[in-house]
Amino acid sequence: MAEIEETQETLERDLDQISIEESQTAHDDSASQEDTTTHEDESGEELSAEEAAGVRAAQALKKVLDNPDGLSANAQRAVKRTEEETKRVEKAIEGTKSNPVWFVALFSFFLVLGLVWVIAYYIKQNSPIPGIGFWNLVIGFAIMMVGFIMMMWWR
């Protein structure tokens, strides 16, 4: 736990240092100065001060991650762990399969149809199929079971 806190503090110090360096170079370069004072995003909409600060922080973080050699050893390890975790998650997602869009609608239909079938039997004993009695309950629950079995196959 202490290592994580230390890594976070190191990253914050490095980010602050980069922000200071960036603000110093912004005064020297007039184009950079215009970018920091306009507070506009790519679409031309004006950003609030908090949003502009967030954009600048994201840009500074991107610069840090593009050149991790300037970071402390703990920060470099944290960046490396994050990259490895990202690769592992992307690899895990790559192999997953998913069902077609209609699959959820179909098993939901079976669940609702079975429920309506059972409710119809309880409301009026001779429906939905007259003459078979309690077998209407069996049919209703069987339809619901089809929906539940399909739900287990859902990915």
N, C-alpha and C positions, 0 to 999 in steps of 0.2 A: 504494500500500500504506500509506503514511504517512497519507493522507487517511482511510482506513478505520479505522486505529487511533485517529486523532484523533477521528473521529466516535463510535467506541465509548467512548472515554474521556469525551467530552462527554455522551453518553447516560447513562453510569454516574454522572457527577457530578450530572446533572439528576435522575436517579432517586433518588440518595442525598438530594438536597435536598428532593425531594417526600416521601420517607420521613420525614425529620426534621420537616418541616412537618406531616405527617399525625400523627406521634407527639405533637407539641405540641398539636394540636387535639384529639387523643384524650383528653388529660388534662383538657381543659376541658369536653368533652361526655361525660356519663356513659353515654349510649347507645353512643357509639363505643368507650368504654373497655370496655364489656361485650363488644362484638364482637371486640376484640383479645385478650381474656383467655379467652374460652370455648374457642377452638380447635376449633370444630365446623364442618362443612360444611353444605350445604343439607339433606342427608338425615339430619342429626342425629348422624352418626358422628364420633367424636373424631379430630382430626388430630394428627400428630406435630408437633413444633416446626418441623422442616424444611418439612413440608407447609403449615403455617400461614404460615410466612415466604414460601413460594412463592405462596400465595394473596394475601397482602398485597402482594407485589411485582407480581403480575399486576394487582391492582386499581389500584396506583399507576401502572403503565404505561398502563392504560386511561385514567386521568385525564389523563396526559400527552398521549396520542394524541388524546383528545377536545378538548384545548385546546393545540395546538402553538405558539401565539403566545408562550408562556413559555419556549420552548426556544431554544437558541443557533442561529445561522444554519446551522452544519454539521448539527446535529441535525434542523433543519427540512428540509434538503435530503435527509437520509437517510430521514426519514419520508415525504417526497414520492416519492422513488424507490421505496420499498417499496410505497406505495399504487399507483403506476403499474405496477409489476411484477405486483402482485396482480390488477389490472384486466386486464392483458395475458394473464396465465395463465388467468383466468376466461373471457375472450373466446375463447381458443384451445380450451379444454375444451368450451365451449358448442357449437362446430361439429362436434365429433367424433361419429362413428357407432360403434356397437358391434354385435357379433353377438349372436344369441339364445343363451341358456344352453346349449341342446342342441348347439350347433355344436362346442364343444370335445370333448364326449363322442363326437360322430360321427367327427371326424377321428382321435381317439385310438383309437376302435374299428377304423377301417380300418388304422391303423398296426399295431395288435396282431394283427388278423386276418391281414394279409399276413405278418407275422413267424411266426405259428403255422403258416400254410400252408407256408412255406418250410421250417420246422423239421420239420413232418410229412413232407414229401417226403424230407428228408435222413435221417430216422430209418427210414422204410420207403418204398422206392422206388415201390411201387404205390399210394400214397395221396397226397393226398386223393382225386384222381380217377385210378382205375387205367386203364392203357392209353394215356395220352398222354405219358408219360415226362417229359422235361425241360420240357415246356410247363407243368407244375405250377410250376416256378420262375418262368416268365414271368408266370403268373397271380398268384402270390404277390407278385412285385415290382410288378406293375401295381396290385394292391390297395393296396400301400404307397405307390405314387406318387399315388394318389387322396388318401390321407391327407396326404401332403406338400404337394400342390397346395392342398388345403383349408387346411392350416396357413399357407400364404402369404396367404390371404384373411382370416385371423383378425385382428381389431382389438381 
